[in-house]
Amino acid sequence: MLRSVFLAAASSTRLGRLMTSAPISGFVGRFVAGPETEDALRVARRLADDGLTVTVEHLSEEPVTAERAVDTRDEYVRLLSRLAGVGLAPAAEVSLKLSALGQQIDEKLTAEYARTICAAAAQAGAAVTLDAEDHTTTDSALEILAELRKDFPATGVALQAHLRRTESDCRELATAGSRVRLCKGAYAEPESVAFQSALDVDKAFVRCLNILMSGEGYPMVATHDPRLIAIAEDRARWFDRSSDEFEFQLLYGVRPEEQARLAAGGGVVRVYLPYGAQWYGYLMRRLAESPAGVLRPAWQS
Ligand SMILES: Cc1cc2nc3c(=O)[nH]c(=O)nc-3n(C[C@H](O)[C@H](O)[C@H](O)COP(=O)(O)OP(=O)(O)OC[C@H]3O[C@@H](n4cnc5c(N)ncnc54)[C@H](O)[C@@H]3O)c2cc1C
């Protein structure tokens, strides 16, 4: 019930405009750095001081148009130059949605823009990870990734355990130098392509984790799920991975005590840090995903 209310709210342009016209409140600020590039840098600095690393995501305006795709490209280039300028790169990386670069409008141009961003990242000494979006975009994203990795081998990609194809994608990508973020998957997908029950998704996550942890790449384990985090820690020991040979990733504002605990244990913990004026849809989708978790006060996370 709450989930559908938040999903409906996420797609309401009028509500979104109204909300984002006000300054970012304390509650929103728990999950989003702020509207400006400088907000992302400020929060990234604070997290770095706490022993955490970040992957910064610019929340782009929707619907995506050819002009907005150019704006998004330029904002990422600016962000990467600022991350380097304030000494946060190379520890920081950026997360990128190919859809925000116009993947649905012109795939070739999207690949070109992504290349410009990867070049800016390489110059900053940082890396780029391509977010996973709905299953209709996966083939195109993996093709673009393969091209980008020829010149920018540090470019990573997110894979969604709930998609039936992902075990096979993990096998393909568990190669030397390959950075793969494993998450459960945030998009509602049909039964034909995705596991539907939470249990099946969790089991698929563990199968994918086994492939990535036993492979030669660099696994990035993106979950807040305590059981999956414990299994990942166990697999890292089992496959003899040292703490710098994989990392955990959690969303900014979600389970901050767990982020601190993992970092205190010597592991690499990367916080997914969104910023931008378009924070409204992002926050509503997080609320839809885990109303109890997000609405829970920070001290109980
Ligand atoms: C860094 C990162 C990057 C991501 N990138 C992508 C992407 O590119 N594409 C994509 O589709 N999805 C992405 N996701 C989202 C992901 O696919 C899931 O939708 C989302 O993370 C929720 O799944 P979960 O694994 O955290 O576990 P859930 O199934 O949401 O939660 C499992 C358990 O975790 C605990 N928990 C969860 N949230 C909280 C909370 N707020 N407070 C306390 N306990 C909590 C509870 O015990 C809960 O029962 C990303 C997630 C992260 C963390």
The ligand as an SDF file (V2000), in Angstrom:
LIG
                    3D

 53 58  0  0  0  0  0  0  0  0999 V2000
   25.2220    1.3230   -3.5390 C   0  0  0  0  0  0  0  0  0  0  0  0
   23.9990    0.8440   -4.2280 C   0  0  0  0  0  0  0  0  0  0  0  0
   23.8890    0.9760   -5.5980 C   0  0  0  0  0  0  0  0  0  0  0  0
   22.7530    0.5120   -6.2600 C   0  0  0  0  0  0  0  0  0  0  0  0
   22.6980    0.5810   -7.6120 N   0  0  0  0  0  0  0  0  0  0  0  0
   21.6350    0.0700   -8.2700 C   0  0  0  0  0  0  0  0  0  0  0  0
   21.5790    0.0280   -9.6860 C   0  0  0  0  0  0  0  0  0  0  0  0
   22.4990    0.4460  -10.3800 O   0  0  0  0  0  0  0  0  0  0  0  0
   20.4690   -0.4910  -10.2620 N   0  0  0  0  0  0  0  0  0  0  0  0
   19.4230   -0.9880   -9.5340 C   0  0  0  0  0  0  0  0  0  0  0  0
   18.4540   -1.4850  -10.1120 O   0  0  0  0  0  0  0  0  0  0  0  0
   19.4530   -0.9620   -8.1830 N   0  0  0  0  0  0  0  0  0  0  0  0
   20.5150   -0.4420   -7.5400 C   0  0  0  0  0  0  0  0  0  0  0  0
   20.5260   -0.4220   -6.1660 N   0  0  0  0  0  0  0  0  0  0  0  0
   19.2950   -0.7440   -5.4210 C   0  0  0  0  0  0  0  0  0  0  0  0
   19.1770   -2.2440   -5.1480 C   0  0  0  0  0  0  0  0  0  0  0  0
   18.9560   -2.9330   -6.3430 O   0  0  0  0  0  0  0  0  0  0  0  0
   18.0330   -2.5330   -4.1850 C   0  0  0  0  0  0  0  0  0  0  0  0
   16.8230   -2.1530   -4.7850 O   0  0  0  0  0  0  0  0  0  0  0  0
   18.1570   -1.8070   -2.8480 C   0  0  0  0  0  0  0  0  0  0  0  0
   19.4790   -1.7460   -2.4160 O   0  0  0  0  0  0  0  0  0  0  0  0
   17.3630   -2.5570   -1.7780 C   0  0  0  0  0  0  0  0  0  0  0  0
   17.8650   -3.8840   -1.6290 O   0  0  0  0  0  0  0  0  0  0  0  0
   18.7880   -4.3540   -0.4030 P   0  0  0  0  0  0  0  0  0  0  0  0
   19.7770   -5.3220   -0.9600 O   0  0  0  0  0  0  0  0  0  0  0  0
   19.3880   -3.1940    0.2620 O   0  0  0  0  0  0  0  0  0  0  0  0
   17.8600   -5.1510    0.5380 O   0  0  0  0  0  0  0  0  0  0  0  0
   16.3100   -5.0000    0.9270 P   0  0  0  0  0  0  0  0  0  0  0  0
   15.6570   -6.2180    0.3620 O   0  0  0  0  0  0  0  0  0  0  0  0
   15.7310   -3.6610    0.6200 O   0  0  0  0  0  0  0  0  0  0  0  0
   16.3940   -5.0750    2.4600 O   0  0  0  0  0  0  0  0  0  0  0  0
   16.8160   -6.2700    3.0810 C   0  0  0  0  0  0  0  0  0  0  0  0
   17.0230   -6.0270    4.5450 C   0  0  0  0  0  0  0  0  0  0  0  0
   18.0220   -5.0200    4.7210 O   0  0  0  0  0  0  0  0  0  0  0  0
   17.7330   -4.2570    5.8620 C   0  0  0  0  0  0  0  0  0  0  0  0
   17.5050   -2.8680    5.4840 N   0  0  0  0  0  0  0  0  0  0  0  0
   17.2130   -2.4090    4.2640 C   0  0  0  0  0  0  0  0  0  0  0  0
   17.0790   -1.0690    4.2770 N   0  0  0  0  0  0  0  0  0  0  0  0
   17.2630   -0.7010    5.5420 C   0  0  0  0  0  0  0  0  0  0  0  0
   17.2420    0.5370    6.2160 C   0  0  0  0  0  0  0  0  0  0  0  0
   16.9660    1.6810    5.5660 N   0  0  0  0  0  0  0  0  0  0  0  0
   17.4840    0.5590    7.5260 N   0  0  0  0  0  0  0  0  0  0  0  0
   17.7460   -0.5890    8.1760 C   0  0  0  0  0  0  0  0  0  0  0  0
   17.7540   -1.7890    7.6130 N   0  0  0  0  0  0  0  0  0  0  0  0
   17.5280   -1.8450    6.3260 C   0  0  0  0  0  0  0  0  0  0  0  0
   16.4950   -4.8510    6.4890 C   0  0  0  0  0  0  0  0  0  0  0  0
   16.8930   -5.8650    7.3750 O   0  0  0  0  0  0  0  0  0  0  0  0
   15.8290   -5.4880    5.2920 C   0  0  0  0  0  0  0  0  0  0  0  0
   14.9310   -6.5260    5.6210 O   0  0  0  0  0  0  0  0  0  0  0  0
   21.6750   -0.0390   -5.5020 C   0  0  0  0  0  0  0  0  0  0  0  0
   21.7990   -0.1760   -4.1270 C   0  0  0  0  0  0  0  0  0  0  0  0
   22.9290    0.2340   -3.4870 C   0  0  0  0  0  0  0  0  0  0  0  0
   23.0380    0.0110   -2.0100 C   0  0  0  0  0  0  0  0  0  0  0  0
  1  2  1  0
  2  3  1  0
  2 52  2  0
  3  4  2  0
  4  5  1  0
  4 50  1  0
  5  6  2  0
  6  7  1  0
  6 13  1  0
  7  8  2  0
  7  9  1  0
  9 10  1  0
 10 11  2  0
 10 12  1  0
 12 13  2  0
 13 14  1  0
 14 15  1  0
 14 50  1  0
 15 16  1  0
 16 17  1  0
 16 18  1  0
 18 19  1  0
 18 20  1  0
 20 21  1  0
 20 22  1  0
 22 23  1  0
 23 24  1  0
 24 25  2  0
 24 26  1  0
 24 27  1  0
 27 28  1  0
 28 29  2  0
 28 30  1  0
 28 31  1  0
 31 32  1  0
 32 33  1  0
 33 34  1  0
 33 48  1  0
 34 35  1  0
 35 36  1  0
 35 46  1  0
 36 37  1  0
 36 45  1  0
 37 38  2  0
 38 39  1  0
 39 40  1  0
 39 45  2  0
 40 41  1  0
 40 42  2  0
 42 43  1  0
 43 44  2  0
 44 45  1  0
 46 47  1  0
 46 48  1  0
 48 49  1  0
 50 51  2  0
 51 52  1  0
 52 53  1  0
M  END
$$$$
